[in-house]
Amino acid sequence: MTLLLPLSSGQWNPCTYARPFVQPRAVVEGTQDPQTIFDTVLEHCGVKADKNATFLVGERHRYIPNSEGGARHKLGAIENHRVKRVFFLGVDGSTVLLGIQIHPNDTEGYADLRRTVNHVDATDMQLLATCAGLASWHDNGAFCARCGARTQYSAGGWERQCLGCARIEYPRTDPSVIVAIHDDEDRLLVAHNAMWRPHYASLVAGFMEMGEAPEQAVQRETLEEVGLEVDRIEYVASQAWPFPRSLMLGYQARVVDGTSVEPVVDGVELDWARFYSRAEYEQAMRAGEVEAPGPISIARAMVRRWYGGPLPDEQ
């Protein structure tokens, strides 16, 4: 079956060549005519644009929906004093896309992107996630990693330039693996992290280490987290997870023949893990004993792929 990956299904033109020449904050705050950014996009990307749309993002993966429950707002939808940063995201048809990071505020009127699937199409979901990732990167990149001097926003939000040594830093993406582990009965392993809410269970995952291939990371993480040896490792799909800056590489693997299929957890990071048949997983979900991964995660997409269709909480 086709995997549903909301954060990897968007369709827009990033218009990267225009980034060094745009001033999106000036357009948002009304100190520059929007026509200026339209002309810049036409000159550097060959795209004729005549309108703007903005996405409003806050802290902790939150965004402000519009009056219809969607994500796009018109210019002027937010007071200038609340604007923290503005990102140039590209062009969708004839619309210039701008992301607005707003200063921290209360949570009234916000929605959590990681729990959103309705009213927001795939392109806007991915653009919101991009905004959230950029905002987090800027918040944590105020100083140069080389000389320690302050850095400043540049290139429409896609660079930070050091004011001391002029070094340019770019948004980071950290690769990680996530694996659907099966036994010889095609049961699926899910596990519960001790820091998660009760009953929420997902697939084994972890960051890749320096010099490591993804398949090696799958074997290492599986052995470290649940004490199982796996082989027959196959790539499934990938999805960016900019919360704050991961790229999830999805794999499936099987427990090595003749080795133990009893998961062993450390009781610190993971407090339980077990294999489920499809019938057992459905029963556990309906009984409230297991909660599936979040709606926009690649983990849910991979569980659905194994299950063979919509999960019980989607029916």
DOMAR-209424 format. One line per 2 residues: for each residue x, y, z of N, C-alpha, C. Coordinates in Angstrom, 3 decimals. Layout:
# residues N
X,Y,Z,X,Y,Z,X,Y,Z  ...
//
This chain:
# residues 315
0.834,-1.189,0.000,0.000,0.000,0.000,0.877,1.251,0.000  0.312,2.359,-0.483,1.030,3.623,-0.521,1.110,4.225,0.873
2.307,4.671,1.244,2.468,5.285,2.556,1.941,6.713,2.542  1.230,7.086,3.598,0.758,8.460,3.753,1.793,9.232,4.558
2.513,10.117,3.886,3.581,10.883,4.525,3.292,12.374,4.337  2.491,12.958,5.214,2.084,14.359,5.033,3.236,15.337,4.943
4.349,15.055,5.600,5.463,15.999,5.596,6.427,15.769,4.443  6.077,14.867,3.519,6.935,14.617,2.358,6.141,14.654,1.061
4.964,15.261,1.087,4.082,15.211,-0.081,3.777,16.585,-0.658  4.439,17.616,-0.169,4.150,18.963,-0.649,4.686,19.222,-2.045
4.067,20.164,-2.735,4.475,20.553,-4.081,4.541,22.071,-4.171  5.758,22.623,-4.173,5.935,24.063,-4.361,7.336,24.297,-4.885
7.623,25.510,-5.300,8.933,25.877,-5.835,9.708,26.625,-4.757  10.779,26.037,-4.197,11.533,26.726,-3.133,12.197,28.016,-3.599
12.385,28.161,-4.907,12.929,29.416,-5.456,14.219,29.828,-4.729  15.134,28.876,-4.624,16.335,29.093,-3.806,17.209,30.243,-4.297
17.213,30.504,-5.612,18.100,31.539,-6.140,17.688,32.942,-5.715  16.457,33.093,-5.256,15.995,34.417,-4.824,16.329,34.704,-3.369
16.704,33.697,-2.596,16.870,33.862,-1.154,17.835,34.978,-0.757  18.995,35.101,-1.412,19.920,36.166,-0.974,19.423,37.576,-1.262
18.364,37.718,-2.057,17.966,39.044,-2.530,16.632,39.528,-1.967  15.929,38.686,-1.243,14.618,39.096,-0.729,14.747,39.659,0.685
13.793,40.499,1.046,13.698,41.028,2.397,12.275,40.776,2.903  11.989,39.544,3.283,10.598,39.192,3.619,10.051,39.942,4.829
10.905,40.270,5.792,10.399,40.995,6.961,9.904,42.376,6.575  10.625,43.024,5.684,10.221,44.365,5.252,8.857,44.329,4.568
8.602,43.270,3.821,7.307,43.133,3.156,6.207,42.912,4.192  6.472,42.042,5.174,5.476,41.751,6.211,5.165,42.996,7.031
6.183,43.778,7.350,5.985,44.960,8.201,5.557,46.190,7.420  5.453,46.053,6.103,4.932,47.148,5.296,5.921,48.225,4.955
7.218,48.003,5.172,8.229,48.997,4.827,8.777,48.783,3.421  8.349,47.727,2.770,8.736,47.467,1.386,7.493,47.037,0.619
7.344,47.571,-0.581,6.198,47.226,-1.421,6.285,45.750,-1.803  5.178,45.002,-1.647,5.204,43.588,-2.049,5.658,43.380,-3.487
5.464,44.378,-4.345,5.881,44.233,-5.739,7.382,43.969,-5.842  8.136,44.477,-4.866,9.591,44.271,-4.880,9.933,42.794,-4.810
9.266,42.058,-3.944,9.556,40.629,-3.824,9.031,39.873,-5.044  7.931,40.358,-5.642,7.439,39.737,-6.868,8.471,39.903,-7.991
9.040,41.097,-8.091,10.051,41.358,-9.124,11.302,40.511,-8.897  11.686,40.352,-7.630,12.869,39.554,-7.306,12.663,38.095,-7.676
11.490,37.581,-7.377,11.170,36.195,-7.712,11.168,35.992,-9.224  10.624,36.942,-9.959,10.605,36.840,-11.415,12.019,36.871,-11.973
12.846,37.758,-11.441,14.217,37.898,-11.942,15.051,36.657,-11.673  14.952,36.090,-10.492,15.868,35.021,-10.108,15.285,33.614,-10.252
13.970,33.514,-10.354,13.359,32.180,-10.474,12.525,32.019,-11.732  12.281,33.129,-12.444,11.480,33.047,-13.653,10.011,32.780,-13.391
9.535,33.104,-12.169,8.142,32.859,-11.796,7.431,34.197,-11.616  6.268,34.332,-12.267,5.492,35.554,-12.138,4.519,35.410,-10.987
4.747,36.148,-9.913,3.890,36.107,-8.727,3.173,37.437,-8.563  1.986,37.380,-7.967,1.233,38.618,-7.772,0.514,38.678,-6.425
0.791,37.715,-5.530,0.168,37.759,-4.199,1.054,37.020,-3.197  0.773,37.274,-1.917,1.528,36.658,-0.831,0.606,35.826,0.050
1.179,34.834,0.695,0.503,34.097,1.756,1.504,33.894,2.877  1.048,33.954,4.118,1.940,33.799,5.262,1.485,32.639,6.139
2.455,32.044,6.819,2.219,30.972,7.781,2.715,31.460,9.137  1.901,31.350,10.159,2.231,31.875,11.477,2.598,30.733,12.415
3.867,30.701,12.855,4.326,29.614,13.704,4.847,30.168,15.022  4.605,29.396,16.097,5.086,29.769,17.420,6.056,28.741,17.940
6.149,28.623,19.245,7.070,27.671,19.849,6.426,26.284,19.941  7.279,25.273,20.106,6.840,23.901,20.343,5.862,23.400,19.284
6.238,23.609,18.001,5.518,23.030,16.864,4.097,23.578,16.726  3.846,24.756,17.241,2.493,25.292,17.179,2.358,26.295,16.028
1.150,26.371,15.486,0.868,27.336,14.439,-0.528,27.897,14.669  -0.830,29.009,13.993,-2.146,29.627,14.119,-2.954,29.311,12.863
-4.040,28.580,13.002,-4.894,28.318,11.834,-5.631,29.587,11.402  -6.040,29.607,10.121,-6.882,30.710,9.673,-8.342,30.438,10.031
-9.234,31.310,9.623,-10.634,31.194,10.043,-11.324,29.952,9.498  -10.762,29.354,8.419,-11.336,28.126,7.865,-10.653,26.873,8.400
-9.682,27.052,9.274,-8.945,25.918,9.816,-7.709,25.575,9.034  -7.460,26.290,7.936,-6.257,26.065,7.139,-5.059,26.790,7.720
-4.003,26.925,6.919,-2.752,27.462,7.446,-2.359,28.810,6.863  -2.910,29.188,5.714,-2.450,30.401,5.029,-3.210,31.641,5.495
-2.435,32.701,5.735,-3.010,33.979,6.142,-2.615,35.056,5.127  -3.367,36.130,5.114,-3.007,37.282,4.306,-2.001,38.145,5.063
-1.272,38.971,4.329,-0.384,39.927,4.990,-1.197,40.809,5.924  -0.599,41.164,7.054,-1.278,42.002,8.019,-2.088,41.221,9.028
-1.972,39.878,8.996,-2.744,39.056,9.931,-2.139,39.039,11.329  -0.956,39.593,11.483,-0.296,39.593,12.792,0.299,40.978,13.043
0.211,41.464,14.289,0.770,42.770,14.621,2.284,42.733,14.510  2.878,43.834,14.033,4.325,43.870,13.795,5.142,43.594,15.048
4.635,44.021,16.224,5.429,43.840,17.437,5.543,42.369,17.833  4.679,41.504,17.261,4.746,40.083,17.575,5.649,39.316,16.613
6.112,39.968,15.549,6.941,39.301,14.544,8.365,39.140,15.066  8.839,37.914,15.137,10.204,37.643,15.577,11.143,37.493,14.383
10.762,36.652,13.438,11.526,36.476,12.200,10.556,36.162,11.077  11.023,36.410,9.847,10.220,36.067,8.672,11.102,35.264,7.713
10.555,34.179,7.197,11.297,33.287,6.303,10.686,33.310,4.899  11.551,33.348,3.909,11.097,33.222,2.526,11.081,31.732,2.188
9.894,31.213,1.866,9.734,29.774,1.663,9.667,29.371,0.201  9.411,30.329,-0.695,9.326,30.000,-2.099,8.022,30.477,-2.703
7.583,29.753,-3.741,6.419,30.171,-4.512,5.536,28.966,-4.784  4.231,29.182,-4.666,3.250,28.169,-5.031,2.341,28.780,-6.088
2.509,28.380,-7.351,1.788,29.022,-8.432,2.216,30.464,-8.558  1.290,31.392,-8.344,1.623,32.822,-8.402,1.679,33.456,-7.018
1.788,32.616,-5.985,1.777,33.103,-4.604,3.145,32.969,-3.958  3.675,34.062,-3.454,4.919,34.041,-2.674,4.579,33.578,-1.261
5.372,32.652,-0.749,5.111,32.033,0.551,6.097,32.554,1.591  5.573,33.086,2.679,6.396,33.627,3.756,5.994,32.978,5.072
6.982,32.584,5.855,6.722,32.046,7.183,7.046,33.082,8.240  6.148,33.290,9.172,6.350,34.277,10.227,6.496,33.559,11.566
7.671,33.697,12.178,7.878,33.200,13.543,7.486,34.316,14.498  6.534,34.029,15.372,6.058,35.068,16.285,6.653,34.879,17.673
6.721,35.975,18.411,7.250,35.929,19.766,6.357,35.057,20.641  6.948,34.442,21.675,6.153,33.572,22.557,4.940,34.294,23.112
3.850,33.551,23.206,2.598,34.104,23.706,1.829,32.957,24.341  0.633,33.215,24.805,-0.164,32.115,25.333,-0.592,31.198,24.181
-1.231,30.098,24.507,-1.547,29.092,23.494,-2.941,29.266,22.888  -3.643,30.301,23.252,-4.996,30.491,22.726,-4.956,30.671,21.215
-5.749,29.903,20.515,-5.830,30.005,19.065,-4.797,29.208,18.311  -3.898,28.531,19.014,-2.866,27.741,18.350,-3.331,26.304,18.111
-2.666,25.637,17.184,-2.854,24.203,16.958,-1.480,23.541,16.940  -1.436,22.267,17.319,-0.192,21.507,17.332,-0.027,20.819,15.987
1.015,21.206,15.269,1.238,20.658,13.937,1.341,19.140,13.940  1.953,18.567,14.964,2.181,17.122,14.987,0.891,16.326,15.154
-0.195,17.010,15.539,-1.477,16.319,15.704,-2.488,16.722,14.633  -2.029,17.464,13.633,-2.932,18.017,12.636,-2.947,17.171,11.379
-4.137,16.817,10.919,-4.277,16.172,9.613,-5.449,16.760,8.838  -6.415,17.324,9.511,-7.595,17.866,8.852,-7.407,19.345,8.522
-8.019,19.773,7.436,-8.099,21.173,7.027,-6.780,21.739,6.499  -5.683,21.020,6.569,-4.398,21.519,6.084,-3.877,20.542,5.035
-3.644,21.044,3.814,-3.193,20.137,2.763,-1.709,19.811,2.928  -1.240,18.855,2.123,0.116,18.333,2.303,1.177,19.399,2.092
0.977,20.278,1.112,1.971,21.330,0.876,2.082,22.255,2.083  0.942,22.664,2.616,0.974,23.575,3.762,1.480,22.890,5.022
1.197,21.592,5.175,1.749,20.845,6.306,3.273,20.876,6.257  3.827,20.635,5.062,5.277,20.600,4.934,5.881,21.989,5.112
5.180,23.009,4.633,5.674,24.375,4.810,5.649,24.796,6.279  4.613,24.410,7.000,4.568,24.695,8.437,5.719,24.007,9.161
5.970,22.750,8.797,7.074,22.022,9.422,8.411,22.677,9.105  8.559,23.150,7.870,9.784,23.856,7.487,9.965,25.111,8.334
8.892,25.863,8.508,8.951,27.062,9.355,9.362,26.719,10.777  8.753,25.657,11.329,9.067,25.264,12.695,10.543,24.900,12.827
11.080,24.173,11.845,12.485,23.788,11.878,13.408,24.988,11.760  13.098,25.902,10.849,13.917,27.105,10.696,13.897,27.946,11.961
12.717,28.094,12.557,12.603,28.896,13.778,13.481,28.323,14.889  13.437,27.013,15.070,14.245,26.377,16.108,15.734,26.541,15.822
16.121,26.396,14.568,17.533,26.544,14.207,18.023,27.954,14.513  17.258,28.964,14.152,17.665,30.342,14.441,17.737,30.603,15.944
16.778,30.076,16.684,16.772,30.295,18.134,18.016,29.728,18.800  18.584,28.682,18.209,19.740,28.023,18.819,21.054,28.322,18.114
21.028,29.254,17.160,22.233,29.530,16.378,22.742,30.942,16.502  22.580,31.549,17.659,22.938,32.958,17.828,24.442,33.204,17.835
25.249,32.136,18.061,26.698,32.310,18.153,27.418,31.354,17.206  28.538,31.821,16.701,29.318,31.072,15.721,29.996,29.866,16.361
29.923,28.729,15.709,30.560,27.517,16.224,32.070,27.566,16.069  32.591,28.433,15.206,34.032,28.520,14.988,34.705,29.505,15.940
34.190,30.760,16.024,34.886,31.784,16.799,34.086,32.287,17.998  32.827,31.932,18.088,32.022,32.331,19.234,31.369,33.686,19.117
31.607,34.396,18.015,30.984,35.710,17.838,29.499,35.539,17.497  28.779,36.636,17.573,27.361,36.578,17.241,27.153,36.353,15.741
26.044,35.720,15.416,25.660,35.532,14.023,24.375,36.294,13.761  24.107,36.555,12.481,22.890,37.268,12.130,22.144,36.550,11.011
20.847,36.728,11.028,19.938,36.188,10.025,20.317,36.721,8.655  20.257,35.864,7.626,20.468,36.331,6.256,19.807,35.363,5.279
19.821,35.734,4.002,19.314,34.904,2.907,17.882,34.443,3.129  17.043,35.365,3.523,15.631,35.045,3.699,15.360,34.028,4.785
16.325,33.885,5.724,16.158,32.947,6.826,16.865,31.628,6.634  17.577,31.469,5.507,18.229,30.182,5.198,19.719,30.174,5.489
20.228,31.258,6.085,21.628,31.317,6.494,21.729,32.127,7.778  22.846,31.903,8.520,23.274,32.798,9.577,24.739,33.110,9.317
25.066,34.394,9.293,26.431,34.812,8.994,27.097,35.353,10.244  28.312,34.884,10.494,29.055,35.302,11.674,29.546,36.736,11.515
29.334,37.545,12.548,29.785,38.930,12.530,31.266,39.051,12.868  31.888,37.941,13.294,33.305,37.963,13.619,34.165,37.458,12.479
33.982,36.193,12.092,34.847,35.591,11.069,34.161,35.443,9.713  32.911,35.903,9.597,32.144,35.883,8.352,31.744,34.475,7.905
31.941,33.497,8.772,31.527,32.128,8.437,30.009,32.082,8.247  29.553,31.338,7.239,28.126,31.174,6.978,27.689,29.788,7.439
26.648,29.751,8.227,26.089,28.481,8.675,24.720,28.288,8.038  24.407,27.030,7.762,23.162,26.677,7.115,22.332,25.792,8.035
21.024,25.741,7.822,20.190,24.883,8.666,20.667,23.435,8.645  20.735,22.832,9.808,21.204,21.466,9.967,20.052,20.471,9.866
20.331,19.319,9.269,19.408,18.193,9.289,20.163,16.984,9.791  19.688,16.367,10.854,20.364,15.219,11.452,19.667,13.927,11.029
20.370,13.031,10.331,19.742,11.782,9.893,19.534,10.814,11.049  18.389,10.167,11.035,18.090,9.142,12.021,17.355,8.006,11.321
17.367,6.847,11.952,16.689,5.681,11.383,15.500,5.314,12.251  14.484,4.769,11.606,13.331,4.222,12.306,13.014,2.904,11.625
12.742,1.863,12.412,12.679,0.522,11.826,11.452,-0.239,12.299  10.757,-0.834,11.341,9.667,-1.763,11.621,10.278,-3.154,11.731
10.346,-3.665,12.950,10.998,-4.950,13.211,9.934,-6.052,13.222  10.156,-7.088,12.435,9.221,-8.213,12.343,9.901,-9.495,12.804
9.089,-10.420,13.293,9.614,-11.763,13.554,9.178,-12.678,12.412  9.447,-13.986,12.518,9.134,-14.883,11.409,7.640,-15.144,11.251
6.830,-14.642,12.178,5.370,-14.727,12.044,4.790,-13.418,11.529  5.669,-12.499,11.134,5.294,-11.178,10.636,4.599,-10.331,11.698
4.864,-10.611,12.959,4.404,-9.717,14.015,5.288,-8.468,14.016  4.740,-7.381,14.525,5.456,-6.106,14.550,5.831,-5.742,15.977
7.049,-5.228,16.155,7.501,-4.791,17.472,7.194,-3.305,17.659  6.535,-2.973,18.767,6.380,-1.579,19.167,6.879,-1.445,20.602
7.309,-0.237,20.936,7.920,-0.016,22.247,7.439,1.298,22.836  7.539,1.389,24.168,7.124,2.587,24.886,8.317,3.234,25.557
8.563,4.483,25.191,9.620,5.264,25.825,9.117,5.766,27.179  9.974,5.701,28.178,9.576,6.067,29.537,9.123,7.522,29.647
9.509,8.376,28.693,9.147,9.783,28.748,7.823,10.069,28.042  7.267,9.073,27.343,6.023,9.290,26.618,4.825,9.141,27.531
3.683,9.626,27.048,2.437,9.436,27.790,2.086,7.942,27.822  1.329,7.520,28.822,1.003,6.098,28.960,0.340,5.538,27.698
0.727,4.320,27.350,0.141,3.540,26.256,0.620,3.966,24.867  1.228,5.148,24.743,1.736,5.569,23.429,2.945,4.704,23.080
2.900,4.048,21.931,3.981,3.142,21.541,4.326,3.357,20.074  5.602,3.260,19.778,6.055,3.499,18.410,7.138,2.492,18.042
7.810,2.755,16.928,8.846,1.870,16.429,10.206,2.262,17.005  11.134,1.343,16.953,12.502,1.619,17.397,13.134,2.646,16.456
13.794,3.641,17.022,14.400,4.699,16.226,15.608,5.255,16.960  16.488,5.919,16.221,17.646,6.548,16.845,18.489,7.283,15.820
19.341,8.164,16.299,20.188,8.954,15.412,21.363,8.130,14.897  21.749,8.421,13.663,22.947,7.806,13.101,24.189,8.430,13.736
25.233,7.630,13.854,26.494,8.118,14.394,27.458,8.454,13.258  28.470,9.235,13.575,29.464,9.631,12.586,30.076,8.392,11.927
30.123,8.394,10.603,30.756,7.306,9.857,29.905,6.067,9.698  28.653,6.113,10.124,27.786,4.941,10.141,26.825,4.977,8.954
26.631,3.817,8.318,25.620,3.687,7.280,24.262,3.485,7.937  23.166,3.861,7.261,21.842,3.688,7.864,21.551,2.253,8.281
21.938,1.282,7.455,21.682,-0.112,7.784,22.442,-0.545,9.036  23.636,-0.007,9.224,24.392,-0.296,10.445,23.704,0.337,11.657
23.163,1.527,11.456,22.441,2.191,12.550,21.205,1.389,12.936  20.517,0.810,11.963,19.358,-0.036,12.248,19.769,-1.195,13.149
20.846,-1.877,12.796,21.295,-3.024,13.590,21.732,-2.595,14.986  22.481,-1.504,15.071,22.974,-1.043,16.381,21.834,-0.601,17.276
20.943,0.246,16.762,19.846,0.747,17.582,18.925,-0.378,18.046  18.670,-1.335,17.173,17.802,-2.457,17.547,18.425,-3.278,18.664
19.714,-3.538,18.553,20.394,-4.310,19.586,20.468,-3.528,20.893  20.771,-2.215,20.797,20.884,-1.394,22.003,19.545,-1.224,22.722
18.485,-0.994,21.960,17.216,-0.625,22.585,16.366,-1.820,23.000  16.379,-2.887,22.195,15.502,-4.017,22.519,16.227,-5.362,22.522
17.563,-5.342,22.391,18.338,-6.566,22.526,18.118,-7.595,21.444  17.693,-7.178,20.256,17.420,-8.114,19.164,18.424,-7.936,18.033
18.790,-9.055,17.406,19.637,-9.025,16.217,18.742,-9.103,14.991  18.975,-8.204,14.021,18.137,-8.181,12.826,18.981,-8.255,11.562
18.353,-8.766,10.510,18.945,-8.746,9.175,17.814,-8.504,8.176  18.034,-8.785,6.904,17.055,-8.520,5.842,16.507,-7.091,5.962
17.441,-6.177,6.055,17.113,-4.772,6.253,16.793,-4.139,4.902  15.621,-3.547,4.783,15.169,-2.953,3.532,14.668,-1.534,3.768
15.074,-0.638,2.880,14.611,0.751,2.945,13.133,0.817,2.578  12.369,1.640,3.306,10.940,1.786,3.049,10.615,3.182,2.516
10.960,4.211,3.255,10.639,5.589,2.868,11.370,6.538,3.811  11.320,7.828,3.497,11.925,8.827,4.377,10.978,10.003,4.544
11.155,10.729,5.636,10.360,11.923,5.882,11.121,12.857,6.804  11.171,14.118,6.408,11.764,15.113,7.305,10.918,15.226,8.567
11.582,15.463,9.674,10.908,15.633,10.969,11.573,16.825,11.663  11.241,18.042,11.228,11.955,19.223,11.725,11.474,19.700,13.083
11.473,18.772,14.047,11.043,19.056,15.419,12.120,18.649,16.415  13.369,19.133,16.365,13.665,20.350,15.627,14.311,20.162,14.257
15.042,19.024,13.971,15.777,19.035,12.700,16.189,17.641,12.227  15.328,16.680,12.306,15.687,15.318,11.917,15.227,14.982,10.507
15.907,14.037,9.892,15.449,13.371,8.682,15.305,11.900,9.030  14.068,11.407,9.024,13.791,10.031,9.412,13.914,9.111,8.198
14.817,8.149,8.278,14.999,7.146,7.230,14.332,5.859,7.692  13.260,5.486,7.018,12.470,4.344,7.452,12.933,3.032,6.838
13.074,2.004,7.684,13.499,0.673,7.241,12.587,-0.386,7.853  12.594,-1.548,7.233,12.007,-2.726,7.847,13.096,-3.777,7.968
12.982,-4.636,8.973,14.003,-5.660,9.218,13.345,-6.843,9.913  14.025,-7.990,9.869,13.519,-9.187,10.546,14.548,-9.694,11.550
14.028,-10.286,12.608,14.908,-10.882,13.603,15.682,-12.020,12.953  16.967,-12.086,13.228,17.824,-13.118,12.643,17.320,-14.505,13.038
17.217,-15.385,12.068,16.765,-16.753,12.332,17.629,-17.422,13.402  16.978,-18.089,14.324,17.703,-18.823,15.354,18.111,-18.001,16.546
17.820,-16.673,16.521,18.149,-15.829,17.668,16.877,-15.522,18.458  17.035,-14.962,19.632,15.904,-14.696,20.513,14.959,-13.657,19.919
13.658,-13.891,20.128,12.658,-12.907,19.723,12.023,-12.254,20.950  12.666,-12.391,22.092,12.180,-11.765,23.321,12.868,-10.411,23.499
12.135,-9.311,23.369,12.754,-7.992,23.543,13.276,-7.815,24.971  14.412,-7.160,25.091,15.001,-6.843,26.386,15.242,-5.336,26.426
14.538,-4.625,27.309,14.682,-3.175,27.408,15.461,-2.820,28.661  15.994,-1.581,28.652,16.839,-1.182,29.787,16.039,-0.665,30.981
14.750,-0.414,30.807,13.952,0.095,31.907,14.184,1.559,32.203  15.052,2.188,31.446,15.340,3.610,31.634,14.818,4.401,30.435
15.389,4.132,29.252,14.889,4.790,28.047,13.565,4.158,27.602  13.560,2.840,27.466,12.337,2.108,27.135,11.902,1.300,28.348
10.603,1.334,28.643,10.155,0.526,29.782,9.365,-0.708,29.362  8.963,-0.797,28.085,8.441,-2.065,27.587,8.487,-2.097,26.067
8.522,-3.298,25.527,8.475,-3.530,24.089,7.910,-4.925,23.873  7.089,-5.084,22.834,6.540,-6.399,22.558,6.101,-6.505,21.106
6.023,-7.751,20.629,5.535,-8.036,19.283,4.020,-8.206,19.316  3.369,-7.705,18.270,1.923,-7.854,18.120,1.611,-8.457,16.749
0.683,-9.392,16.714,0.067,-9.760,15.445,-0.915,-8.656,15.082  -1.436,-8.676,13.877,-2.390,-7.653,13.479,-3.641,-7.703,14.351
-4.128,-8.882,14.617,-5.324,-9.016,15.457,-5.053,-8.535,16.873  -3.874,-8.846,17.415,-3.529,-8.417,18.767,-3.379,-6.903,18.841
-2.794,-6.318,17.789,-2.594,-4.865,17.773,-3.946,-4.152,17.713  -4.837,-4.646,16.868,-6.173,-4.057,16.784,-6.901,-4.152,18.120
-6.838,-5.313,18.734,-7.509,-5.505,20.022,-6.931,-4.574,21.081  -5.608,-4.453,21.108,-4.956,-3.595,22.097,-5.331,-2.127,21.892
-5.427,-1.696,20.632,-5.819,-0.313,20.367,-7.261,-0.070,20.787  -8.134,-0.984,20.443,-9.551,-0.786,20.778,-9.778,-0.826,22.288
-8.945,-1.550,23.001,-9.071,-1.637,24.455,-8.374,-0.475,25.166  -7.690,0.383,24.403,-6.991,1.502,25.004,-5.675,1.131,25.643
-5.171,-0.065,25.326,-3.905,-0.514,25.906,-2.706,-0.001,25.120  -2.915,0.326,23.850,-1.847,0.835,22.995,-2.382,2.007,22.198
-1.608,3.079,22.159,-1.929,4.238,21.325,-0.934,4.279,20.177  -1.424,4.425,18.959,-0.574,4.411,17.777,0.234,5.698,17.651
1.305,5.688,16.849,2.085,6.910,16.620,1.232,8.029,16.047  1.756,9.261,16.146,1.014,10.449,15.742,0.651,10.483,14.276
-0.368,11.271,13.919,-0.950,11.222,12.576,-0.045,11.656,11.442  0.953,12.513,11.691,1.806,12.957,10.591,3.165,12.266,10.601
3.366,11.289,11.464,4.678,10.660,11.610,4.887,9.548,10.596  6.131,9.332,10.220,6.460,8.196,9.373,6.237,6.893,10.127
6.324,6.937,11.459,6.077,5.732,12.256,4.659,5.222,12.010  3.669,6.118,12.044,2.286,5.693,11.781,2.161,5.140,10.369
2.782,5.806,9.407,2.700,5.335,8.021,3.242,3.916,7.895  4.319,3.619,8.609,4.918,2.292,8.527,4.071,1.255,9.267
3.462,1.655,10.382,2.559,0.737,11.081,1.340,0.435,10.207  0.794,1.467,9.568,-0.359,1.271,8.676,0.008,0.337,7.519
1.213,0.513,7.001,1.670,-0.341,5.892,1.676,-1.801,6.310  2.173,-2.082,7.506,2.178,-3.462,8.019,0.762,-3.935,8.310
-0.050,-3.075,8.901,-1.412,-3.448,9.291,-2.293,-3.725,8.067  -2.000,-3.001,6.966,-2.734,-3.242,5.725,-3.848,-2.269,5.427
-3.935,-1.180,6.172,-4.988,-0.198,5.946,-5.124,0.737,7.125  -6.220,1.516,7.166,-6.429,2.443,8.269,-6.427,1.745,9.612
-5.816,2.375,10.606,-5.761,1.804,11.946,-7.114,1.975,12.637  -7.344,1.225,13.711,-8.637,1.297,14.392,-9.052,2.704,14.807
-8.098,3.573,15.152,-8.466,4.925,15.559,-8.795,5.826,14.386  -8.672,5.305,13.164,-9.024,6.064,11.966,-10.355,5.600,11.381
-10.920,4.564,11.942,-12.114,3.955,11.353,-13.392,4.505,11.969
//
